[in-house]
Amino acid sequence: MFAPETDSHADHSHDYAVSRPRAWFAFAMIFLLMLSDYIDRQIVVSLFPHLKEEWGLSDKQLGALVSVISVVVAVGSLPVAMIADRFGRVKSIFVMASVWSMATIACMFARSYAQLFAARAVVGLGETGYGAVGSALVNGLFPKRLHSTLLGAFFAASALGAVLGVMLGGAIADHWGWRAAFGAVGFPGLAMALLFLLVPDYKSVVVKFQPRIQSRSSKAFLGRLYQALTHGPTLLWVCLAGAFQLIVVSTIWAWTPSFFNRYHGMDSATAAKHAALVVLCCAVGSLFWGWVADRVSQRRPRNKLLAMCVLTLLSFVVLSCAFTADLPAGLQYAMILLGGFLMTCTVGVTTSTVLNVTHPGLRATGSAVLALFQNLFGLAIGPFFGGLISDTWGLNVALAAIPSISVLAAVCFWKAARSYENDMALVAAVVRQEAEGRPVQNSTLVLPLTASRA
């Protein structure tokens, strides 16, 4: 594991944990593996027409092939992140990437829906914790002034990966069949996993809280863990806000290829290209709105959360109009593209906010709490319930109705904005107390973890 450097270059790098070249190499590898993560996760959506034709699947079954990954990721994110905080982020990510890549390769050998579903679940097992651990690594290696921008770019890689997955899946399936598509994206992921062993990690320190908790109940443990992570309600409200908005994002990502195929008569490759451009707009939006959030929050940190209130409501209006109004095909597509650009505004901001109100010794664990909400209450819900609504009332109705959930996201961001600055101050006070060797008030848990330096 690499320790923070203390040479003269690092002295001029404004709180980089390692030298700038090594930090940016690390970010490049983190970004590329996020691409691989979402290529492997989203490639199946462009294969829906082929799977539906070959096995006669319902939309609910097709949506479950996407949702199962998010469910597994949600269940495993917290324990995996705690292990990563103890044993190192880089080694943990190497194992994760190896598992999800091999499971993607295994998908090409599935001979039934059940086998494919099981292989997809193992893909989720490998991806468990990557978003949390990767964002903690970015947060630990780079100065705070870059966090929202870089985390926005990190999660923009998920959109770019979805673009590549959809485009590659549609093109490869049309020429060589849907099985070949899984193999074509699985093997490069293994190569990137090996390269990731060259990435620097930040130094770990032991996080200790006294006195020990006596109760062994899971409810008591989770309560004490939440108190150890943060000191106010912002974490909860932001996790809810991010999850609600991702219901909308995951629905659009999963079902736009099928929408273009069914309602505009496109073949699977053409539909995949149109859907890929929507997801590309999502990637650009994630990066752009992360940059905007960093700018507007320089004077008042809460401004970035208030901006999210406005943007999530705007995404609801645009997407609802796109799928309900009687529009020419070209104008409808332009509205969908604009909705994609708006709806991913939250991804970098939610992560940076959670990390800012989380004890710096538990960054990966705090990110894992966010990942649990995002996957279990966000990404897992959208594709499955989109398919369920589609089976009952039609896909167009599903795509028109689900964007209304952005209103709930806006409400939660407004609630988070009210407590954000106070919670940041409380966490900073705890860190100062620890640095000065004074006992920390209201700390009721000893966590057997190592974690990031403060």
C-alpha positions as CSV (number, residue, x, y, z in Angstrom):
1,M,0.0,0.0,0.0
2,F,1.3,3.4,-0.9
3,A,1.8,6.0,1.8
4,P,1.2,9.7,1.1
5,E,4.3,11.4,-0.4
6,T,6.1,14.2,1.3
7,D,8.4,15.4,-1.4
8,S,8.5,19.0,-2.6
9,H,6.2,18.3,-5.5
10,A,3.5,17.1,-3.1
11,D,4.0,20.3,-1.1
12,H,2.8,22.4,-4.0
13,S,-0.1,20.1,-5.0
14,H,-2.7,21.6,-2.7
15,D,-3.6,18.6,-0.6
16,Y,-3.1,15.8,-3.1
17,A,-2.4,12.7,-1.1
18,V,0.2,11.5,-3.7
19,S,2.0,13.4,-6.5
20,R,-0.3,14.8,-9.2
21,P,0.8,12.4,-11.9
22,R,0.1,9.3,-9.7
23,A,-3.2,10.8,-8.6
24,W,-4.3,11.4,-12.1
25,F,-3.2,7.9,-13.2
26,A,-5.3,6.6,-10.4
27,F,-8.3,8.6,-11.6
28,A,-7.8,7.3,-15.1
29,M,-7.9,3.7,-14.0
30,I,-10.8,4.3,-11.7
31,F,-12.7,5.9,-14.6
32,L,-11.9,3.1,-17.0
33,L,-13.0,0.4,-14.6
34,M,-16.3,2.3,-14.0
35,L,-16.7,2.1,-17.8
36,S,-16.2,-1.6,-17.7
37,D,-18.6,-1.9,-14.7
38,Y,-21.4,-0.2,-16.6
39,I,-20.7,-1.8,-20.0
40,D,-21.1,-5.2,-18.4
41,R,-24.1,-4.0,-16.4
42,Q,-26.0,-2.3,-19.2
43,I,-25.1,-4.4,-22.3
44,V,-28.1,-6.6,-21.7
45,V,-30.7,-3.9,-22.4
46,S,-29.7,-3.8,-26.0
47,L,-30.2,-7.5,-26.1
48,F,-33.8,-7.4,-24.9
49,P,-35.3,-7.9,-28.4
50,H,-33.1,-11.0,-29.0
51,L,-33.8,-12.5,-25.6
52,K,-37.5,-11.8,-25.9
53,E,-37.7,-13.5,-29.3
54,E,-35.5,-16.5,-28.3
55,W,-37.0,-17.3,-24.9
56,G,-40.4,-15.5,-25.0
57,L,-39.7,-13.4,-21.9
58,S,-42.0,-10.8,-20.4
59,D,-40.9,-7.2,-19.9
60,K,-40.9,-7.9,-16.1
61,Q,-38.4,-10.7,-16.6
62,L,-36.2,-8.6,-18.9
63,G,-36.2,-5.7,-16.4
64,A,-35.2,-8.2,-13.6
65,L,-32.0,-9.0,-15.5
66,V,-31.0,-5.4,-14.9
67,S,-32.5,-5.0,-11.4
68,V,-30.9,-8.1,-9.9
69,I,-27.4,-6.5,-10.2
70,S,-28.6,-3.5,-8.2
71,V,-30.2,-5.6,-5.5
72,V,-27.0,-7.6,-5.0
73,V,-24.9,-4.4,-5.1
74,A,-27.1,-2.9,-2.5
75,V,-27.0,-5.8,-0.1
76,G,-23.2,-6.2,-0.3
77,S,-22.0,-2.6,-0.5
78,L,-21.7,-1.9,3.2
79,P,-19.7,-5.0,4.2
80,V,-17.5,-4.8,1.2
81,A,-16.7,-1.1,1.8
82,M,-15.9,-1.9,5.5
83,I,-13.5,-4.7,4.3
84,A,-12.0,-2.3,1.8
85,D,-11.4,0.4,4.5
86,R,-9.5,-2.3,6.5
87,F,-7.5,-4.1,3.9
88,G,-7.1,-1.5,1.2
89,R,-9.1,0.0,-1.7
90,V,-6.8,-1.1,-4.6
91,K,-6.7,-4.8,-3.7
92,S,-10.4,-4.9,-3.1
93,I,-11.2,-3.3,-6.5
94,F,-8.9,-5.7,-8.2
95,V,-10.9,-8.6,-6.8
96,M,-14.2,-6.9,-7.7
97,A,-13.3,-6.2,-11.3
98,S,-12.0,-9.8,-11.8
99,V,-15.3,-11.3,-10.5
100,W,-17.7,-9.1,-12.5
101,S,-15.6,-9.6,-15.7
102,M,-15.6,-13.4,-15.4
103,A,-19.3,-13.5,-14.6
104,T,-20.0,-11.4,-17.7
105,I,-18.1,-13.9,-19.8
106,A,-20.1,-16.7,-18.2
107,C,-23.3,-15.1,-19.5
108,M,-22.5,-16.1,-23.0
109,F,-22.8,-19.8,-22.0
110,A,-26.3,-19.4,-20.5
111,R,-28.8,-21.9,-21.9
112,S,-31.9,-20.7,-20.1
113,Y,-33.3,-17.6,-18.4
114,A,-32.5,-19.0,-15.0
115,Q,-28.9,-19.5,-15.9
116,L,-28.6,-16.0,-17.3
117,F,-30.3,-14.5,-14.3
118,A,-27.8,-16.3,-12.0
119,A,-24.8,-15.1,-14.0
120,R,-26.1,-11.6,-13.9
121,A,-26.4,-11.9,-10.1
122,V,-22.7,-12.8,-9.9
123,V,-21.9,-9.7,-12.1
124,G,-23.6,-7.7,-9.3
125,L,-21.6,-9.6,-6.7
126,G,-18.4,-8.4,-8.4
127,E,-19.6,-4.9,-8.8
128,T,-20.7,-4.7,-5.1
129,G,-18.9,-1.8,-3.5
130,Y,-17.0,-0.5,-6.5
131,G,-18.8,2.8,-6.7
132,A,-18.4,3.4,-2.9
133,V,-14.7,2.3,-2.8
134,G,-13.8,4.1,-6.0
135,S,-15.4,7.3,-4.9
136,A,-13.6,7.0,-1.5
137,L,-10.3,6.6,-3.4
138,V,-11.0,9.7,-5.5
139,N,-11.9,11.6,-2.3
140,G,-8.8,10.5,-0.5
141,L,-6.3,11.2,-3.3
142,F,-7.6,14.6,-4.5
143,P,-8.1,18.0,-2.8
144,K,-11.6,18.9,-1.7
145,R,-12.0,21.7,-4.3
146,L,-12.1,19.1,-7.0
147,H,-14.4,16.6,-5.4
148,S,-17.8,17.3,-7.0
149,T,-16.2,17.7,-10.4
150,L,-14.2,14.5,-10.3
151,L,-16.9,12.5,-8.7
152,G,-19.3,13.8,-11.3
153,A,-16.8,12.7,-14.0
154,F,-16.4,9.3,-12.2
155,F,-20.1,8.7,-12.3
156,A,-20.3,10.1,-15.8
157,A,-18.2,7.1,-16.7
158,S,-21.2,5.0,-15.7
159,A,-23.2,6.7,-18.4
160,L,-20.4,6.4,-20.9
161,G,-20.1,2.7,-20.0
162,A,-23.9,2.3,-20.5
163,V,-23.5,4.0,-23.9
164,L,-20.8,1.7,-25.0
165,G,-22.6,-1.3,-23.6
166,V,-25.8,-0.5,-25.5
167,M,-24.0,0.3,-28.8
168,L,-21.7,-2.7,-28.6
169,G,-24.4,-5.0,-27.6
170,G,-26.7,-4.0,-30.4
171,A,-24.0,-4.1,-33.1
172,I,-22.4,-7.4,-32.0
173,A,-25.7,-9.1,-31.5
174,D,-26.9,-8.3,-34.9
175,H,-23.8,-9.7,-36.5
176,W,-22.7,-12.6,-34.3
177,G,-25.6,-13.1,-31.8
178,W,-26.3,-12.0,-28.3
179,R,-23.9,-14.5,-26.7
180,A,-20.9,-13.0,-28.4
181,A,-21.7,-9.6,-27.0
182,F,-21.1,-10.8,-23.4
183,G,-17.7,-12.3,-24.3
184,A,-16.6,-9.2,-26.2
185,V,-16.9,-6.9,-23.2
186,G,-15.9,-9.4,-20.5
187,F,-12.3,-10.1,-21.5
188,P,-11.1,-6.4,-21.6
189,G,-12.4,-6.0,-18.0
190,L,-10.0,-8.7,-16.8
191,A,-7.0,-6.9,-18.4
192,M,-8.0,-3.6,-16.7
193,A,-8.3,-5.4,-13.3
194,L,-4.7,-6.4,-13.5
195,L,-3.6,-2.9,-14.5
196,F,-5.4,-1.5,-11.4
197,L,-2.8,-3.1,-9.1
198,L,-0.5,-0.2,-10.2
199,V,-2.8,2.4,-8.7
200,P,-1.7,4.1,-5.5
201,D,-3.8,3.9,-2.4
202,Y,-4.1,6.5,0.4
203,K,-2.7,5.8,3.8
204,S,-5.0,4.1,6.3
205,V,-5.4,4.8,10.0
206,V,-7.4,3.1,12.7
207,V,-10.7,4.7,13.6
208,K,-11.6,4.1,17.3
209,F,-14.7,5.1,19.2
210,Q,-15.2,4.6,22.9
211,P,-16.7,3.0,24.9
212,R,-17.6,-0.3,23.3
213,I,-21.2,-1.1,22.5
214,Q,-22.6,-3.9,24.6
215,S,-25.7,-4.8,22.5
216,R,-25.3,-7.4,19.8
217,S,-28.6,-6.5,18.0
218,S,-28.3,-5.5,14.4
219,K,-30.6,-2.5,15.1
220,A,-28.4,-1.2,17.8
221,F,-25.3,-1.7,15.7
222,L,-26.7,0.2,12.7
223,G,-27.8,3.0,15.0
224,R,-24.3,3.4,16.4
225,L,-22.7,3.0,13.0
226,Y,-24.9,5.9,11.7
227,Q,-23.8,8.0,14.7
228,A,-20.2,7.1,14.0
229,L,-20.5,8.1,10.3
230,T,-22.2,11.4,10.7
231,H,-23.8,13.9,13.1
232,G,-27.0,15.0,11.5
233,P,-29.9,14.2,9.1
234,T,-28.2,15.4,5.9
235,L,-26.8,12.0,5.1
236,L,-30.2,10.3,5.2
237,W,-31.9,13.0,3.1
238,V,-29.2,13.0,0.4
239,C,-29.3,9.2,0.2
240,L,-33.0,9.3,-0.3
241,A,-32.8,12.1,-2.9
242,G,-30.1,10.3,-4.9
243,A,-32.1,7.1,-4.8
244,F,-35.3,8.7,-6.0
245,Q,-33.6,10.4,-8.9
246,L,-31.9,7.1,-9.9
247,I,-35.2,5.4,-10.3
248,V,-35.8,7.8,-13.2
249,V,-32.3,7.4,-14.6
250,S,-32.3,3.6,-14.5
251,T,-35.8,3.4,-16.1
252,I,-34.7,5.6,-19.1
253,W,-31.4,3.7,-19.5
254,A,-33.1,0.3,-19.4
255,W,-36.1,0.9,-21.6
256,T,-35.2,3.5,-24.3
257,P,-33.8,0.9,-26.7
258,S,-37.0,-1.0,-26.5
259,F,-39.0,2.2,-26.8
260,F,-37.4,3.1,-30.1
261,N,-37.7,-0.5,-31.3
262,R,-41.4,-0.8,-30.5
263,Y,-42.7,2.8,-31.1
264,H,-40.5,4.0,-33.9
265,G,-39.9,0.7,-35.8
266,M,-36.1,0.7,-35.5
267,D,-34.1,-2.5,-35.6
268,S,-32.1,-3.3,-32.5
269,A,-28.8,-1.8,-33.7
270,T,-30.4,1.5,-34.7
271,A,-32.5,1.6,-31.5
272,A,-29.3,1.0,-29.5
273,K,-27.6,3.9,-31.3
274,H,-30.4,6.3,-30.5
275,A,-30.6,5.2,-26.9
276,A,-26.8,5.4,-26.6
277,L,-26.9,9.1,-27.5
278,V,-29.5,9.6,-24.7
279,V,-27.1,8.0,-22.2
280,L,-24.2,10.1,-23.7
281,C,-26.2,13.2,-22.8
282,C,-26.5,11.8,-19.3
283,A,-22.7,11.5,-19.1
284,V,-22.2,15.1,-20.3
285,G,-24.8,16.3,-17.8
286,S,-23.2,14.5,-14.9
287,L,-19.9,16.1,-15.5
288,F,-21.3,19.6,-16.3
289,W,-23.7,19.8,-13.4
290,G,-20.9,18.5,-11.0
291,W,-18.8,21.5,-12.2
292,V,-21.7,23.9,-11.7
293,A,-22.3,22.5,-8.2
294,D,-18.6,23.2,-7.3
295,R,-19.0,26.8,-8.6
296,V,-22.3,27.7,-6.9
297,S,-21.2,26.2,-3.6
298,Q,-18.0,28.2,-3.1
299,R,-19.8,30.9,-1.0
300,R,-22.6,28.8,0.5
301,P,-22.2,25.0,0.4
302,R,-26.0,24.5,0.6
303,N,-26.4,26.2,-2.8
304,K,-25.5,23.1,-4.7
305,L,-28.3,21.2,-3.0
306,L,-30.8,23.9,-3.8
307,A,-29.6,23.8,-7.4
308,M,-30.4,20.1,-7.4
309,C,-34.0,20.9,-6.3
310,V,-34.5,23.1,-9.4
311,L,-32.8,20.7,-11.8
312,T,-34.6,17.5,-10.7
313,L,-38.0,19.3,-11.1
314,L,-36.9,20.5,-14.5
315,S,-36.0,17.0,-15.5
316,F,-39.5,15.8,-14.5
317,V,-41.1,18.5,-16.6
318,V,-39.0,17.8,-19.7
319,L,-39.3,13.9,-19.6
320,S,-43.0,14.0,-18.8
321,C,-43.6,16.2,-21.8
322,A,-41.4,14.0,-24.0
323,F,-43.5,10.9,-23.4
324,T,-47.0,12.4,-23.0
325,A,-47.2,15.3,-25.4
326,D,-48.1,14.6,-29.1
327,L,-44.8,15.7,-30.6
328,P,-43.1,15.0,-34.0
329,A,-40.6,12.2,-33.7
330,G,-37.6,14.6,-34.1
331,L,-38.9,17.0,-31.4
332,Q,-39.7,14.1,-29.1
333,Y,-36.2,12.8,-29.4
334,A,-34.7,16.2,-28.7
335,M,-36.8,16.4,-25.5
336,I,-35.6,13.0,-24.4
337,L,-32.0,14.0,-25.0
338,L,-32.5,17.2,-22.9
339,G,-34.1,15.1,-20.2
340,G,-31.1,12.8,-20.2
341,F,-28.8,15.8,-19.8
342,L,-30.8,17.1,-16.8
343,M,-31.6,13.9,-15.0
344,T,-28.0,12.9,-14.0
345,C,-27.4,16.3,-12.4
346,T,-27.3,14.6,-8.9
347,V,-24.8,11.9,-9.2
348,G,-21.6,13.8,-8.3
349,V,-23.3,16.1,-5.9
350,T,-24.9,13.3,-3.8
351,T,-21.6,11.6,-3.3
352,S,-19.6,14.7,-2.5
353,T,-22.3,15.8,0.0
354,V,-22.3,12.4,1.7
355,L,-18.5,12.4,2.0
356,N,-18.5,16.0,3.4
357,V,-20.8,15.0,6.3
358,T,-19.2,11.6,6.9
359,H,-16.3,11.1,9.4
360,P,-13.2,11.2,7.2
361,G,-12.0,7.9,8.7
362,L,-15.1,6.1,7.2
363,R,-15.2,7.5,3.7
364,A,-15.7,4.1,1.9
365,T,-18.3,3.1,4.5
366,G,-20.2,6.3,4.1
367,S,-20.2,5.9,0.3
368,A,-21.4,2.4,0.8
369,V,-24.5,3.6,2.7
370,L,-25.2,5.9,-0.2
371,A,-24.6,3.0,-2.6
372,L,-27.1,0.9,-0.7
373,F,-29.8,3.5,-1.1
374,Q,-28.9,4.2,-4.7
375,N,-29.0,0.5,-5.7
376,L,-31.8,-1.0,-3.5
377,F,-34.2,2.0,-3.6
378,G,-33.1,3.5,-7.0
379,L,-31.4,1.4,-9.7
380,A,-33.1,-1.8,-8.7
381,I,-36.6,-0.3,-8.8
382,G,-36.6,1.5,-12.1
383,P,-36.0,-1.3,-14.7
384,F,-38.2,-3.8,-12.9
385,F,-41.2,-1.6,-12.2
386,G,-40.8,0.0,-15.6
387,G,-41.3,-3.5,-17.0
388,L,-44.2,-4.2,-14.7
389,I,-46.0,-1.1,-15.8
390,S,-45.2,-1.8,-19.4
391,D,-46.7,-5.3,-19.2
392,T,-49.9,-3.8,-17.8
393,W,-50.4,-0.4,-19.6
394,G,-47.6,-0.2,-22.2
395,L,-44.0,1.0,-22.3
396,N,-44.9,4.6,-23.2
397,V,-47.0,4.9,-20.1
398,A,-44.2,3.6,-17.9
399,L,-41.7,6.1,-19.4
400,A,-44.2,8.9,-18.9
401,A,-45.1,8.1,-15.3
402,I,-41.8,7.3,-13.6
403,P,-40.1,10.7,-14.1
404,S,-42.7,12.1,-11.6
405,I,-40.5,10.5,-8.9
406,S,-38.1,13.4,-9.4
407,V,-40.5,15.6,-7.4
408,L,-39.7,13.4,-4.3
409,A,-36.0,13.8,-5.1
410,A,-36.4,17.6,-5.1
411,V,-38.2,17.6,-1.7
412,C,-35.4,15.5,-0.2
413,F,-32.7,17.8,-1.5
414,W,-34.5,20.8,0.0
415,K,-34.6,19.0,3.4
416,A,-30.9,18.2,3.1
417,A,-30.0,21.8,2.2
418,R,-31.5,23.0,5.5
419,S,-29.1,20.9,7.6
420,Y,-26.0,20.5,5.4
421,E,-23.8,23.3,6.6
422,N,-24.5,22.6,10.3
423,D,-23.7,18.9,9.8
424,M,-20.4,19.7,8.0
425,A,-19.5,21.9,11.0
426,L,-20.3,19.1,13.5
427,V,-18.2,16.5,11.7
428,A,-15.3,19.1,11.4
429,A,-15.5,19.7,15.2
430,V,-15.2,15.9,15.9
431,V,-12.2,15.7,13.6
432,R,-10.6,18.6,15.5
433,Q,-11.3,17.0,18.8
434,E,-9.6,13.8,17.7
435,A,-6.6,15.6,16.3
436,E,-6.1,17.4,19.6
437,G,-6.4,14.2,21.5
438,R,-9.6,15.1,23.3
439,P,-12.3,12.5,23.9
440,V,-15.1,12.5,21.2
441,Q,-18.5,13.2,22.6
442,N,-21.4,10.8,21.8
443,S,-19.2,8.2,20.2
444,T,-20.5,4.8,21.2
445,L,-18.9,2.3,19.0
446,V,-15.6,0.6,18.4
447,L,-15.3,-0.3,14.8
448,P,-12.6,-2.8,13.8
449,L,-11.7,-0.8,10.7
450,T,-8.9,1.0,9.2
451,A,-9.9,4.0,7.1
452,S,-8.7,7.1,5.4
453,R,-6.5,9.7,6.9
454,A,-8.5,12.7,8.1
